[in-house]
C-alpha cells in the first residue's frame, strides 16, 4: 500500500464506519476466546498500519506487537505509543511457537505467495494458538480500489480455506462480513477510479455505521459479502 494510503487510513480509522466495525469484530472475537478459557498472552498484529487493531488487543489484556512493512505505517504506530517493528509477513522476525494469537486483517491478498505468510502464522503460534484472518472476497467485486491498495486477488471461501489449511492450521470458523452493504459496494466499485478510503460526511458515515452494526444481529454470515473472516488454530 502506498504511503499516502497508509496516512489516509491512519487519519480515518478512528471514525470511519468500516474500520470501527472491524475493530468491533476483533473485540468480539477476543471476548469469545476469553469466554472459552483463553487467557491473554503475547499477540502479533500483522500489517498493523496505524495500530487500530493493536490498541484493541492491548485493551483486552493481550501483549501485542505491531508488525508493519511500510515506513509510513510503522511511523504512525510509533507516534501512537505502540511497540512496532518493520518486517515482511512472509518472514516474521518472531520465534517459533511463541505467540497465543496472530491477527492478520486484510493482509494475505497483498501477496502472490500468500501461502508463505499463512505458513509463518502457523510457525509463530504455539500449539493451540489462534489465528484471526480477514480478506476481501469475490473477484466479481474487483475494481480500481483493489489496484490502488495493492491487492493481488480477492478470495472465495474455498481458496481462503485452502491456503490456511495448506499452512497447517485448522479452520474453526469461516463467515462473511459486510453482507448487507454488498450491493452498495458493488454499485460504487463499478465506477470507482481509486481507493475507497474517503473521508465521508458525518451523516453518511453514521448511516453506514448504523447499517453495519445492525448486521451483527442478522442471520447473514453464510451469504456473499464484501469480506471473509476466519478463525483457525495451530493443532497441538
C-alpha positions as CSV (number, residue, x, y, z in Angstrom):
1,X,0.0,0.0,0.0
2,X,1.3,3.4,-0.9
3,X,2.5,5.9,1.8
4,X,-0.4,8.2,1.0
5,X,-2.9,5.4,1.5
6,X,-1.3,4.5,4.8
7,X,-1.6,8.1,6.1
8,X,-5.2,8.3,4.8
9,X,-6.1,5.0,6.6
10,X,-4.5,6.3,9.9
11,X,-6.4,9.5,9.7
12,X,-9.7,7.7,9.1
13,X,-9.6,4.6,11.1
14,X,-10.7,6.1,14.4
15,X,-14.0,7.3,13.0
16,X,-14.7,5.6,9.6
17,X,-17.6,3.1,9.9
18,X,-15.7,0.3,8.2
19,X,-12.7,0.4,10.5
20,X,-14.8,0.9,13.6
21,X,-16.9,-2.2,12.9
22,X,-13.8,-4.2,12.0
23,X,-12.3,-3.3,15.4
24,X,-15.7,-4.3,17.0
25,X,-15.4,-7.7,15.2
26,X,-11.9,-8.2,16.7
27,X,-13.1,-7.2,20.1
28,X,-16.0,-9.7,19.9
29,X,-13.6,-12.5,18.8
30,X,-11.3,-11.7,21.8
31,X,-14.3,-11.8,24.2
32,X,-15.2,-15.2,22.8
33,X,-11.7,-16.5,23.2
34,X,-11.8,-15.3,26.9
35,X,-15.2,-17.0,27.4
36,X,-13.7,-20.2,26.1
37,X,-10.9,-20.1,28.7
38,X,-8.1,-18.5,26.6
39,X,-6.0,-16.1,28.7
40,X,-4.4,-13.1,27.1
41,X,-0.7,-13.6,26.2
42,X,1.6,-12.4,23.5
43,X,0.0,-11.5,20.2
44,X,1.1,-10.2,16.8
45,X,-0.9,-7.7,14.7
46,X,0.3,-8.3,11.2
47,X,0.0,-5.4,8.9
48,X,-0.8,-3.1,11.8
49,X,-0.7,0.2,9.7
50,X,-1.7,2.9,12.2
51,X,-2.3,0.4,15.0
52,X,-6.1,0.4,15.4
53,X,-6.3,-3.3,15.9
54,X,-3.2,-3.4,18.1
55,X,-4.9,-1.0,20.5
56,X,-7.9,-3.3,20.7
57,X,-5.6,-6.2,21.6
58,X,-3.9,-4.1,24.3
59,X,-7.3,-3.0,25.7
60,X,-8.3,-6.7,26.1
61,X,-5.2,-7.6,28.1
62,X,-3.1,-9.1,25.3
63,X,0.6,-8.1,25.0
64,X,0.7,-7.1,21.3
65,X,3.5,-6.5,18.9
66,X,2.5,-4.4,15.9
67,X,4.2,-5.5,12.7
68,X,4.1,-3.2,9.6
69,X,6.0,-3.4,6.4
70,X,5.8,0.3,5.4
71,X,7.8,3.0,7.0
72,X,4.8,5.3,7.0
73,X,2.6,2.8,8.8
74,X,5.3,1.9,11.3
75,X,5.8,5.6,11.9
76,X,2.2,6.3,12.6
77,X,2.0,3.3,15.1
78,X,5.0,4.6,16.9
79,X,3.5,8.1,17.1
80,X,0.6,6.4,18.8
81,X,2.8,4.9,21.5
82,X,2.8,1.3,20.2
83,X,5.7,-1.1,20.1
84,X,6.1,-1.8,16.4
85,X,8.7,-3.5,14.1
86,X,9.0,-3.4,10.3
87,X,9.0,-6.7,8.6
88,X,7.5,-8.8,5.8
89,X,4.7,-11.1,6.8
90,X,6.3,-13.9,4.7
91,X,9.4,-13.7,7.0
92,X,8.3,-12.9,10.5
93,X,11.1,-12.0,12.9
94,X,9.4,-13.8,15.7
95,X,10.5,-17.1,17.5
96,X,8.6,-20.2,16.6
97,X,5.7,-21.3,18.8
98,X,5.9,-18.1,20.9
99,X,2.5,-16.5,20.4
100,X,-1.0,-17.2,21.6
101,X,-2.7,-15.1,18.8
102,X,-2.0,-13.8,15.4
103,X,-4.3,-11.1,13.9
104,X,-3.9,-10.6,10.1
105,X,-6.7,-8.4,8.8
106,X,-6.6,-7.6,5.1
107,X,-3.0,-8.9,4.6
108,X,-3.0,-12.2,2.6
109,X,-4.5,-10.5,-0.5
110,X,-1.3,-8.4,-0.9
111,X,1.0,-11.4,-1.6
112,X,1.4,-13.6,-4.7
113,X,2.9,-16.1,-2.2
114,X,0.0,-15.9,0.3
115,X,0.8,-19.5,1.4
116,X,4.2,-18.3,2.7
117,X,2.6,-15.7,5.0
118,X,0.0,-18.3,6.2
119,X,2.8,-20.8,7.0
120,X,4.5,-18.1,9.0
121,X,1.4,-17.5,11.0
122,X,1.3,-21.2,11.9
123,X,5.1,-21.2,12.7
124,X,4.9,-18.4,15.3
125,X,1.8,-19.7,17.0
126,X,2.1,-22.0,19.9
127,X,0.1,-25.3,19.8
128,X,-3.5,-24.3,20.4
129,X,-2.8,-20.7,19.5
130,X,-5.4,-18.8,17.4
131,X,-5.2,-17.0,14.0
132,X,-7.8,-14.4,13.2
133,X,-7.8,-13.6,9.5
134,X,-9.8,-11.2,7.3
135,X,-9.6,-10.9,3.5
136,X,-11.6,-9.2,0.7
137,X,-13.8,-11.6,-1.1
138,X,-15.2,-12.3,-4.6
139,X,-13.3,-11.4,-7.7
140,X,-16.6,-10.1,-9.1
141,X,-16.0,-7.1,-6.8
142,X,-12.5,-6.4,-8.2
143,X,-12.1,-2.7,-9.0
144,X,-9.7,0.2,-9.1
145,X,-9.9,0.2,-5.3
146,X,-8.1,-3.1,-5.2
147,X,-5.4,-1.9,-7.5
148,X,-5.0,1.3,-5.5
149,X,-4.4,-0.5,-2.3
150,X,-2.1,-3.2,-3.7
151,X,-4.4,-6.3,-3.8
152,X,-3.3,-9.3,-5.8
153,X,-6.6,-11.1,-5.5
154,X,-9.9,-11.4,-3.7
155,X,-10.9,-14.7,-2.2
156,X,-13.8,-17.1,-2.1
157,X,-14.4,-19.4,0.8
158,X,-12.7,-22.4,-0.9
159,X,-9.5,-20.5,-1.7
160,X,-9.2,-18.9,1.7
161,X,-9.7,-22.3,3.5
162,X,-7.2,-23.9,1.1
163,X,-4.4,-21.5,1.8
164,X,-5.0,-21.7,5.6
165,X,-5.2,-25.5,5.7
166,X,-2.1,-25.8,3.5
167,X,-0.2,-23.9,6.1
168,X,-1.1,-26.5,8.7
169,X,-3.8,-24.5,10.6
170,X,-7.2,-26.0,11.4
171,X,-10.1,-23.8,10.4
172,X,-12.6,-23.4,13.2
173,X,-15.0,-20.8,11.7
174,X,-15.4,-19.1,8.3
175,X,-18.0,-16.5,7.7
176,X,-18.9,-13.5,5.6
177,X,-18.9,-9.9,6.7
178,X,-20.3,-6.6,5.2
179,X,-23.1,-8.6,3.6
180,X,-25.9,-6.0,3.9
181,X,-23.9,-3.3,2.2
182,X,-22.5,-5.5,-0.6
183,X,-24.9,-4.1,-3.2
184,X,-23.7,-0.6,-2.4
185,X,-20.1,-1.7,-2.6
186,X,-20.7,-3.4,-5.9
187,X,-22.5,-0.4,-7.4
188,X,-19.8,2.1,-6.2
189,X,-16.9,0.0,-7.5
190,X,-18.3,-0.3,-11.0
191,X,-17.4,3.4,-11.4
192,X,-14.5,3.8,-8.9
193,X,-11.2,5.2,-10.1
194,X,-9.2,4.7,-7.0
195,X,-9.2,3.8,-3.3
196,X,-12.5,3.7,-1.3
197,X,-10.6,5.3,1.7
198,X,-12.6,8.5,1.7
199,X,-13.5,10.9,4.5
200,X,-17.3,10.7,4.5
201,X,-19.8,13.3,5.5
202,X,-20.6,12.6,9.2
203,X,-24.3,11.9,8.4
204,X,-23.4,9.4,5.7
205,X,-20.8,7.8,8.0
206,X,-23.3,7.5,10.8
207,X,-25.9,5.9,8.5
208,X,-23.4,3.3,7.2
209,X,-22.2,2.6,10.7
210,X,-25.8,2.0,11.8
211,X,-26.4,-0.5,9.0
212,X,-23.2,-2.4,9.5
213,X,-23.8,-2.6,13.3
214,X,-27.3,-4.0,12.6
215,X,-25.6,-6.8,10.6
216,X,-24.3,-8.3,13.9
217,X,-27.8,-9.4,14.7
218,X,-28.9,-10.7,11.3
219,X,-28.5,-14.3,10.0
220,X,-26.4,-13.3,7.0
221,X,-23.0,-14.8,7.8
222,X,-23.4,-17.5,5.2
223,X,-24.4,-15.1,2.4
224,X,-22.0,-13.4,0.0
225,X,-20.4,-10.3,1.5
226,X,-17.5,-7.9,0.8
227,X,-15.1,-9.6,3.2
228,X,-14.4,-13.0,4.7
229,X,-13.5,-13.6,8.3
230,X,-11.7,-16.8,9.5
231,X,-10.7,-18.2,12.9
232,X,-8.2,-21.1,13.0
233,X,-5.8,-22.7,15.4
234,X,-2.5,-24.5,15.3
235,X,-3.1,-28.1,16.3
236,X,-1.4,-29.5,19.3
